[in-house]
Amino acid sequence: QHGMTVAPIVANLGPLEALTLTPNPDEVEEVFTLPLAHLLREENQGYTHFRTASGYGYTLPVFLNGPHKVWGLTAIVTELTLELLVPGRY
């Protein structure tokens, strides 16, 4: 929509405790992980409904984890990934 290309990468990085992540602080407030089993629980899944000024409405996924919410493009990519990884469960 904004002329950007996004290429999600799915990988097994091994134990995450051994990684040192240095996200861009202008783009990332906090880094956290969610197990696949957590994402697959219905109580952790939801949707956010939006309506534009012109009256057009749309719905986007959201994933919940205590104070954290995965939303926006990250939630869309997560939802598409779950559909590919576990099509019978998501």
C-alpha positions as CSV (number, residue, x, y, z in Angstrom):
1,Q,0.0,0.0,0.0
2,H,2.9,2.4,0.8
3,G,5.3,1.1,-1.9
4,M,7.3,-1.1,0.4
5,T,8.1,-4.7,-0.1
6,V,8.1,-7.0,2.9
7,A,9.8,-10.4,2.8
8,P,9.1,-12.4,6.0
9,I,11.7,-15.1,6.8
10,V,10.8,-18.1,8.9
11,A,13.8,-19.8,10.6
12,N,14.8,-21.9,13.5
13,L,17.3,-19.8,15.4
14,G,18.0,-22.2,18.1
15,P,17.9,-21.1,21.8
16,L,16.9,-17.4,21.8
17,E,18.7,-16.8,25.0
18,A,22.0,-17.0,23.1
19,L,21.0,-14.3,20.7
20,T,21.9,-10.7,21.0
21,L,19.3,-8.6,19.1
22,T,19.8,-4.9,18.4
23,P,16.6,-3.6,16.9
24,N,16.2,-0.1,15.7
25,P,14.9,1.9,18.7
26,D,13.0,4.2,16.3
27,E,10.9,1.2,15.1
28,V,11.0,-1.3,17.9
29,E,10.0,-0.5,21.5
30,E,10.5,-4.0,22.9
31,V,11.5,-7.5,21.7
32,F,9.6,-10.5,23.1
33,T,8.9,-14.1,21.9
34,L,5.7,-16.1,21.7
35,P,5.6,-19.9,21.4
36,L,3.7,-21.3,18.5
37,A,1.3,-23.1,21.0
38,H,0.5,-19.7,22.5
39,L,-0.4,-18.2,19.1
40,L,-2.6,-21.2,18.3
41,R,-4.8,-20.8,21.4
42,E,-8.1,-19.1,20.5
43,E,-8.1,-16.9,23.7
44,N,-4.9,-15.3,22.4
45,Q,-6.3,-14.4,19.0
46,G,-8.6,-11.5,18.1
47,Y,-9.4,-9.0,15.5
48,T,-9.5,-5.2,15.4
49,H,-12.1,-3.5,13.3
50,F,-11.3,-0.2,11.6
51,R,-13.5,2.3,9.7
52,T,-12.0,5.0,7.5
53,A,-13.5,8.5,7.2
54,S,-15.1,7.5,3.9
55,G,-17.0,4.7,5.7
56,Y,-14.9,1.8,4.4
57,G,-14.3,-0.8,7.1
58,Y,-11.7,-3.5,7.4
59,T,-10.6,-6.0,10.0
60,L,-7.1,-7.0,11.0
61,P,-5.8,-9.8,13.2
62,V,-4.3,-9.2,16.6
63,F,-2.5,-11.6,18.9
64,L,-2.5,-11.1,22.7
65,N,0.1,-11.8,25.3
66,G,-0.4,-10.1,28.6
67,P,0.6,-6.4,28.2
68,H,1.8,-7.1,24.6
69,K,-0.2,-7.1,21.5
70,V,1.0,-8.2,18.1
71,W,-0.9,-6.1,15.6
72,G,-0.6,-4.3,12.2
73,L,1.7,-5.8,9.6
74,T,3.3,-8.1,12.1
75,A,0.0,-9.7,13.0
76,I,-0.9,-10.0,9.3
77,V,2.3,-11.8,8.6
78,T,1.9,-14.0,11.7
79,E,-1.6,-15.0,10.7
80,L,-0.5,-15.9,7.1
81,T,2.5,-17.9,8.6
82,L,0.2,-19.8,10.9
83,E,-2.1,-20.6,8.0
84,L,0.9,-22.1,6.2
85,L,2.5,-23.9,9.1
86,V,-0.6,-25.4,10.8
87,P,-3.5,-25.2,8.3
88,G,-5.6,-27.7,10.2
89,R,-5.3,-25.8,13.5
90,Y,-5.4,-22.2,12.6
